[in-house]
Amino acid sequence: MSATMEASTDTKEGRLRTYLRQRVEDGEVYIKSKFIADDVDLSPKEIGALMVKLRDSATDIEVEKWSYTSATTWRVSPA
């Protein structure tokens, strides 16, 4: 992977992490990938890949794949 792609991914992941932290300030949320994608200007496919990455690496939030009904729904809560 090139340095440019890594920087781009880090920026996307950072943007997503910040967005999710803001969403869980008042407690857990259930949100579909397609709605997250609209809010952070990424594709639902990018959101899915980044959410899996955050599920394994984030220490400040908990991410769980919850269900699939017309789009993947994620359960996100403060750690």
N, CA, C and O atoms as CSV, one atom per row, in Angstrom:
chain,resi,resn,atom,element,x,y,z
A,1,MET,N,N,0.848,-1.173,0.000
A,1,MET,CA,C,0.000,0.000,0.000
A,1,MET,C,C,0.889,1.230,0.000
A,1,MET,O,O,1.882,1.280,0.727
A,2,SER,N,N,0.545,2.219,-0.805
A,2,SER,CA,C,1.362,3.421,-0.887
A,2,SER,C,C,1.128,4.313,0.328
A,2,SER,O,O,0.122,4.181,1.025
A,3,ALA,N,N,2.054,5.207,0.568
A,3,ALA,CA,C,1.931,6.136,1.692
A,3,ALA,C,C,0.699,7.015,1.526
A,3,ALA,O,O,0.039,7.353,2.509
A,4,THR,N,N,0.386,7.388,0.288
A,4,THR,CA,C,-0.786,8.212,0.030
A,4,THR,C,C,-2.059,7.479,0.408
A,4,THR,O,O,-2.948,8.061,1.030
A,5,MET,N,N,-2.157,6.204,0.039
A,5,MET,CA,C,-3.345,5.424,0.392
A,5,MET,C,C,-3.453,5.240,1.896
A,5,MET,O,O,-4.552,5.294,2.447
A,6,GLU,N,N,-2.337,5.025,2.564
A,6,GLU,CA,C,-2.354,4.860,4.015
A,6,GLU,C,C,-2.826,6.135,4.679
A,6,GLU,O,O,-3.649,6.091,5.594
A,7,ALA,N,N,-2.313,7.279,4.229
A,7,ALA,CA,C,-2.721,8.558,4.805
A,7,ALA,C,C,-4.208,8.789,4.572
A,7,ALA,O,O,-4.909,9.272,5.461
A,8,SER,N,N,-4.691,8.450,3.387
A,8,SER,CA,C,-6.096,8.602,3.056
A,8,SER,C,C,-6.958,7.726,3.959
A,8,SER,O,O,-7.990,8.179,4.454
A,9,THR,N,N,-6.549,6.485,4.179
A,9,THR,CA,C,-7.277,5.576,5.042
A,9,THR,C,C,-7.271,6.076,6.478
A,9,THR,O,O,-8.300,6.030,7.153
A,10,ASP,N,N,-6.122,6.556,6.956
A,10,ASP,CA,C,-6.039,7.086,8.313
A,10,ASP,C,C,-6.985,8.264,8.488
A,10,ASP,O,O,-7.641,8.383,9.523
A,11,THR,N,N,-7.061,9.129,7.492
A,11,THR,CA,C,-7.951,10.275,7.549
A,11,THR,C,C,-9.407,9.810,7.594
A,11,THR,O,O,-10.198,10.333,8.378
A,12,LYS,N,N,-9.757,8.855,6.779
A,12,LYS,CA,C,-11.123,8.320,6.760
A,12,LYS,C,C,-11.452,7.661,8.091
A,12,LYS,O,O,-12.531,7.867,8.646
A,13,GLU,N,N,-10.520,6.873,8.595
A,13,GLU,CA,C,-10.750,6.192,9.877
A,13,GLU,C,C,-10.885,7.210,11.003
A,13,GLU,O,O,-11.743,7.070,11.874
A,14,GLY,N,N,-10.041,8.227,10.982
A,14,GLY,CA,C,-10.112,9.275,12.000
A,14,GLY,C,C,-11.439,10.021,11.955
A,14,GLY,O,O,-12.034,10.323,12.990
A,15,ARG,N,N,-11.890,10.311,10.745
A,15,ARG,CA,C,-13.164,11.001,10.560
A,15,ARG,C,C,-14.316,10.140,11.093
A,15,ARG,O,O,-15.219,10.643,11.762
A,16,LEU,N,N,-14.274,8.854,10.792
A,16,LEU,CA,C,-15.307,7.942,11.261
A,16,LEU,C,C,-15.267,7.801,12.780
A,16,LEU,O,O,-16.307,7.825,13.437
A,17,ARG,N,N,-14.078,7.655,13.329
A,17,ARG,CA,C,-13.936,7.497,14.786
A,17,ARG,C,C,-14.481,8.732,15.514
A,17,ARG,O,O,-15.190,8.602,16.513
A,18,THR,N,N,-14.151,9.920,15.017
A,18,THR,CA,C,-14.647,11.157,15.617
A,18,THR,C,C,-16.166,11.218,15.548
A,18,THR,O,O,-16.823,11.578,16.524
A,19,TYR,N,N,-16.716,10.868,14.405
A,19,TYR,CA,C,-18.167,10.856,14.222
A,19,TYR,C,C,-18.827,9.897,15.218
A,19,TYR,O,O,-19.820,10.247,15.856
A,20,LEU,N,N,-18.280,8.704,15.348
A,20,LEU,CA,C,-18.870,7.709,16.245
A,20,LEU,C,C,-18.757,8.140,17.704
A,20,LEU,O,O,-19.691,7.936,18.480
A,21,ARG,N,N,-17.630,8.732,18.085
A,21,ARG,CA,C,-17.488,9.228,19.458
A,21,ARG,C,C,-18.572,10.248,19.778
A,21,ARG,O,O,-19.153,10.222,20.863
A,22,GLN,N,N,-18.842,11.139,18.839
A,22,GLN,CA,C,-19.879,12.146,19.046
A,22,GLN,C,C,-21.250,11.501,19.170
A,22,GLN,O,O,-22.062,11.925,19.992
A,23,ARG,N,N,-21.516,10.486,18.368
A,23,ARG,CA,C,-22.823,9.824,18.387
A,23,ARG,C,C,-23.081,9.078,19.698
A,23,ARG,O,O,-24.233,8.955,20.113
A,24,VAL,N,N,-22.031,8.578,20.357
A,24,VAL,CA,C,-22.231,7.769,21.568
A,24,VAL,C,C,-22.042,8.571,22.855
A,24,VAL,O,O,-21.985,7.986,23.938
A,25,GLU,N,N,-21.945,9.872,22.759
A,25,GLU,CA,C,-21.771,10.685,23.966
A,25,GLU,C,C,-22.895,10.461,24.975
A,25,GLU,O,O,-22.660,10.501,26.183
A,26,ASP,N,N,-24.109,10.225,24.491
A,26,ASP,CA,C,-25.258,10.022,25.379
A,26,ASP,C,C,-25.616,8.550,25.562
A,26,ASP,O,O,-26.657,8.236,26.140
A,27,GLY,N,N,-24.769,7.646,25.077
A,27,GLY,CA,C,-25.034,6.217,25.215
A,27,GLY,C,C,-25.012,5.518,23.872
A,27,GLY,O,O,-24.706,6.120,22.842
A,28,GLU,N,N,-25.344,4.229,23.900
A,28,GLU,CA,C,-25.235,3.413,22.689
A,28,GLU,C,C,-26.210,3.852,21.611
A,28,GLU,O,O,-27.281,4.391,21.891
A,29,VAL,N,N,-25.810,3.604,20.367
A,29,VAL,CA,C,-26.649,3.900,19.207
A,29,VAL,C,C,-26.638,2.711,18.266
A,29,VAL,O,O,-25.681,1.937,18.236
A,30,TYR,N,N,-27.696,2.573,17.506
A,30,TYR,CA,C,-27.792,1.585,16.442
A,30,TYR,C,C,-27.921,2.384,15.154
A,30,TYR,O,O,-28.834,3.198,15.012
A,31,ILE,N,N,-27.014,2.153,14.220
A,31,ILE,CA,C,-26.995,2.973,13.019
A,31,ILE,C,C,-26.583,2.148,11.810
A,31,ILE,O,O,-25.701,1.294,11.901
A,32,LYS,N,N,-27.219,2.405,10.694
A,32,LYS,CA,C,-26.921,1.679,9.455
A,32,LYS,C,C,-25.725,2.297,8.745
A,32,LYS,O,O,-25.509,3.508,8.788
A,33,SER,N,N,-24.953,1.432,8.092
A,33,SER,CA,C,-23.771,1.888,7.349
A,33,SER,C,C,-24.112,2.973,6.343
A,33,SER,O,O,-23.353,3.929,6.184
A,34,LYS,N,N,-25.239,2.837,5.664
A,34,LYS,CA,C,-25.577,3.809,4.623
A,34,LYS,C,C,-25.838,5.196,5.204
A,34,LYS,O,O,-25.595,6.196,4.529
A,35,PHE,N,N,-26.327,5.277,6.438
A,35,PHE,CA,C,-26.552,6.581,7.053
A,35,PHE,C,C,-25.247,7.182,7.568
A,35,PHE,O,O,-25.036,8.391,7.478
A,36,ILE,N,N,-24.373,6.334,8.107
A,36,ILE,CA,C,-23.041,6.802,8.506
A,36,ILE,C,C,-22.322,7.334,7.272
A,36,ILE,O,O,-21.706,8.399,7.316
A,37,ALA,N,N,-22.403,6.589,6.174
A,37,ALA,CA,C,-21.733,6.974,4.930
A,37,ALA,C,C,-22.180,8.359,4.471
A,37,ALA,O,O,-21.354,9.177,4.066
A,38,ASP,N,N,-23.472,8.621,4.533
A,38,ASP,CA,C,-23.993,9.941,4.148
A,38,ASP,C,C,-23.416,11.039,5.043
A,38,ASP,O,O,-23.063,12.115,4.561
A,39,ASP,N,N,-23.323,10.767,6.337
A,39,ASP,CA,C,-22.875,11.781,7.296
A,39,ASP,C,C,-21.378,12.079,7.213
A,39,ASP,O,O,-20.964,13.211,7.464
A,40,VAL,N,N,-20.566,11.086,6.866
A,40,VAL,CA,C,-19.105,11.300,6.833
A,40,VAL,C,C,-18.540,11.304,5.418
A,40,VAL,O,O,-17.325,11.312,5.223
A,41,ASP,N,N,-19.433,11.297,4.436
A,41,ASP,CA,C,-19.039,11.396,3.023
A,41,ASP,C,C,-18.098,10.276,2.588
A,41,ASP,O,O,-17.062,10.517,1.970
A,42,LEU,N,N,-18.485,9.044,2.927
A,42,LEU,CA,C,-17.786,7.845,2.472
A,42,LEU,C,C,-18.829,6.904,1.885
A,42,LEU,O,O,-20.029,7.143,2.015
A,43,SER,N,N,-18.376,5.842,1.245
A,43,SER,CA,C,-19.322,4.857,0.712
A,43,SER,C,C,-19.691,3.858,1.810
A,43,SER,O,O,-18.914,3.658,2.744
A,44,PRO,N,N,-20.857,3.234,1.711
A,44,PRO,CA,C,-21.223,2.201,2.686
A,44,PRO,C,C,-20.189,1.067,2.740
A,44,PRO,O,O,-19.948,0.492,3.801
A,45,LYS,N,N,-19.587,0.753,1.602
A,45,LYS,CA,C,-18.558,-0.291,1.570
A,45,LYS,C,C,-17.333,0.126,2.388
A,45,LYS,O,O,-16.763,-0.687,3.116
A,46,GLU,N,N,-16.932,1.391,2.268
A,46,GLU,CA,C,-15.806,1.900,3.060
A,46,GLU,C,C,-16.151,1.870,4.543
A,46,GLU,O,O,-15.313,1.519,5.374
A,47,ILE,N,N,-17.388,2.240,4.873
A,47,ILE,CA,C,-17.825,2.222,6.275
A,47,ILE,C,C,-17.720,0.809,6.831
A,47,ILE,O,O,-17.208,0.617,7.934
A,48,GLY,N,N,-18.197,-0.181,6.087
A,48,GLY,CA,C,-18.130,-1.567,6.544
A,48,GLY,C,C,-16.711,-2.005,6.848
A,48,GLY,O,O,-16.452,-2.618,7.883
A,49,ALA,N,N,-15.788,-1.690,5.944
A,49,ALA,CA,C,-14.385,-2.073,6.150
A,49,ALA,C,C,-13.783,-1.348,7.350
A,49,ALA,O,O,-13.054,-1.948,8.140
A,50,LEU,N,N,-14.086,-0.061,7.487
A,50,LEU,CA,C,-13.530,0.709,8.598
A,50,LEU,C,C,-14.144,0.305,9.936
A,50,LEU,O,O,-13.461,0.323,10.960
A,51,MET,N,N,-15.423,-0.060,9.937
A,51,MET,CA,C,-16.077,-0.476,11.184
A,51,MET,C,C,-15.458,-1.776,11.698
A,51,MET,O,O,-15.262,-1.938,12.903
A,52,VAL,N,N,-15.155,-2.688,10.801
A,52,VAL,CA,C,-14.504,-3.936,11.209
A,52,VAL,C,C,-13.127,-3.616,11.805
A,52,VAL,O,O,-12.734,-4.189,12.822
A,53,LYS,N,N,-12.419,-2.716,11.175
A,53,LYS,CA,C,-11.104,-2.306,11.676
A,53,LYS,C,C,-11.231,-1.665,13.059
A,53,LYS,O,O,-10.451,-1.973,13.961
A,54,LEU,N,N,-12.211,-0.775,13.228
A,54,LEU,CA,C,-12.414,-0.122,14.521
A,54,LEU,C,C,-12.863,-1.106,15.591
A,54,LEU,O,O,-12.499,-0.970,16.758
A,55,ARG,N,N,-13.649,-2.090,15.195
A,55,ARG,CA,C,-14.112,-3.105,16.154
A,55,ARG,C,C,-12.923,-3.777,16.830
A,55,ARG,O,O,-12.968,-4.094,18.019
A,56,ASP,N,N,-11.859,-3.991,16.059
A,56,ASP,CA,C,-10.684,-4.680,16.583
A,56,ASP,C,C,-9.673,-3.752,17.252
A,56,ASP,O,O,-8.878,-4.203,18.077
A,57,SER,N,N,-9.691,-2.460,16.909
A,57,SER,CA,C,-8.619,-1.586,17.385
A,57,SER,C,C,-9.063,-0.479,18.346
A,57,SER,O,O,-8.249,-0.001,19.136
A,58,ALA,N,N,-10.305,-0.067,18.299
A,58,ALA,CA,C,-10.743,1.068,19.118
A,58,ALA,C,C,-10.823,0.685,20.588
A,58,ALA,O,O,-11.314,-0.387,20.939
A,59,THR,N,N,-10.335,1.573,21.437
A,59,THR,CA,C,-10.401,1.334,22.870
A,59,THR,C,C,-11.406,2.255,23.557
A,59,THR,O,O,-11.775,2.026,24.709
A,60,ASP,N,N,-11.849,3.294,22.854
A,60,ASP,CA,C,-12.761,4.270,23.444
A,60,ASP,C,C,-14.224,4.034,23.081
A,60,ASP,O,O,-15.124,4.601,23.699
A,61,ILE,N,N,-14.455,3.184,22.062
A,61,ILE,CA,C,-15.813,2.816,21.666
A,61,ILE,C,C,-15.873,1.321,21.403
A,61,ILE,O,O,-14.868,0.694,21.068
A,62,GLU,N,N,-17.064,0.759,21.560
A,62,GLU,CA,C,-17.286,-0.646,21.223
A,62,GLU,C,C,-18.157,-0.699,19.982
A,62,GLU,O,O,-19.191,-0.036,19.908
A,63,VAL,N,N,-17.736,-1.488,19.014
A,63,VAL,CA,C,-18.451,-1.614,17.750
A,63,VAL,C,C,-18.843,-3.069,17.565
A,63,VAL,O,O,-18.012,-3.969,17.680
A,64,GLU,N,N,-20.120,-3.289,17.276
A,64,GLU,CA,C,-20.624,-4.648,17.078
A,64,GLU,C,C,-21.541,-4.671,15.859
A,64,GLU,O,O,-22.449,-3.850,15.735
A,65,LYS,N,N,-21.293,-5.612,14.970
A,65,LYS,CA,C,-22.201,-5.789,13.840
A,65,LYS,C,C,-23.486,-6.370,14.405
A,65,LYS,O,O,-23.468,-7.439,15.016
A,66,TRP,N,N,-24.593,-5.682,14.207
A,66,TRP,CA,C,-25.816,-6.043,14.884
A,66,TRP,C,C,-26.768,-6.831,14.001
A,66,TRP,O,O,-27.202,-7.916,14.389
A,67,SER,N,N,-27.100,-6.320,12.834
A,67,SER,CA,C,-28.038,-7.027,11.959
A,67,SER,C,C,-27.895,-6.531,10.528
A,67,SER,O,O,-27.158,-5.586,10.244
A,68,TYR,N,N,-28.622,-7.198,9.633
A,68,TYR,CA,C,-28.650,-6.767,8.249
A,68,TYR,C,C,-30.085,-6.794,7.756
A,68,TYR,O,O,-30.688,-7.858,7.615
A,69,THR,N,N,-30.623,-5.610,7.495
A,69,THR,CA,C,-31.930,-5.463,6.887
A,69,THR,C,C,-31.822,-4.273,5.943
A,69,THR,O,O,-31.930,-3.125,6.374
A,70,SER,N,N,-31.615,-4.534,4.693
A,70,SER,CA,C,-31.414,-3.534,3.631
A,70,SER,C,C,-30.111,-2.745,3.781
A,70,SER,O,O,-29.769,-1.958,2.898
A,71,ALA,N,N,-29.396,-2.937,4.856
A,71,ALA,CA,C,-28.061,-2.366,5.077
A,71,ALA,C,C,-27.569,-2.885,6.422
A,71,ALA,O,O,-28.371,-3.227,7.291
A,72,THR,N,N,-26.273,-2.942,6.591
A,72,THR,CA,C,-25.735,-3.422,7.859
A,72,THR,C,C,-26.015,-2.419,8.968
A,72,THR,O,O,-25.773,-1.222,8.812
A,73,THR,N,N,-26.521,-2.912,10.075
A,73,THR,CA,C,-26.754,-2.078,11.249
A,73,THR,C,C,-25.660,-2.386,12.264
A,73,THR,O,O,-25.349,-3.547,12.529
A,74,TRP,N,N,-25.082,-1.331,12.827
A,74,TRP,CA,C,-24.016,-1.447,13.813
A,74,TRP,C,C,-24.508,-0.943,15.156
A,74,TRP,O,O,-25.236,0.047,15.227
A,75,ARG,N,N,-24.117,-1.614,16.202
A,75,ARG,CA,C,-24.342,-1.160,17.577
A,75,ARG,C,C,-23.028,-0.548,18.029
A,75,ARG,O,O,-21.991,-1.211,18.034
A,76,VAL,N,N,-23.079,0.723,18.409
A,76,VAL,CA,C,-21.868,1.418,18.847
A,76,VAL,C,C,-22.151,1.989,20.223
A,76,VAL,O,O,-23.178,2.631,20.443
A,77,SER,N,N,-21.229,1.750,21.149
A,77,SER,CA,C,-21.406,2.240,22.512
A,77,SER,C,C,-20.068,2.705,23.067
A,77,SER,O,O,-19.012,2.300,22.579
A,78,PRO,N,N,-20.114,3.560,24.095
A,78,PRO,CA,C,-18.852,3.964,24.732
A,78,PRO,C,C,-18.203,2.752,25.395
A,78,PRO,O,O,-18.898,1.853,25.870
A,79,ALA,N,N,-16.891,2.728,25.428
A,79,ALA,CA,C,-16.169,1.600,26.039
A,79,ALA,C,C,-16.168,1.734,27.540
A,79,ALA,O,O,-15.611,0.884,28.235
